[in-house]
Amino acid sequence: MAAVLATTGLGWTAVDGTPAALAKHMAVASGTGAALYAAVLFAAWFLSGRPRGAEADLLELLRRSGGSLHHMLQRRKLMRAALSDGHSG
């Protein structure tokens, strides 16, 4: 993570600019670091044979919420279609 941040110029470099530009730089650097950390963590978990634990629980939660989100979006789409049909004629 540190190597990527240093190589991309997002870490350990002096940055000048407005407070908004500095905040944006910090947000990008923090987000990049967090994403890299999560990717390495999940890669290590996967390579270790995906043992039961927090990672497996998180993936199950994402699967469940992804399915719920999909169904919610489908219902919303159907409701919009029904409403637009009712207003068109």
Buried (B, 14 or more C-beta within 10 A) or exposed (E): BEEEBEEEEBBEEEEEEEEEEEEEBEEEBEEBBEEBEEEEEBEEBEEEEEEEEEBEEEEEEEEEEEEEEEEEEEEEEEEEEEEEEEEEE
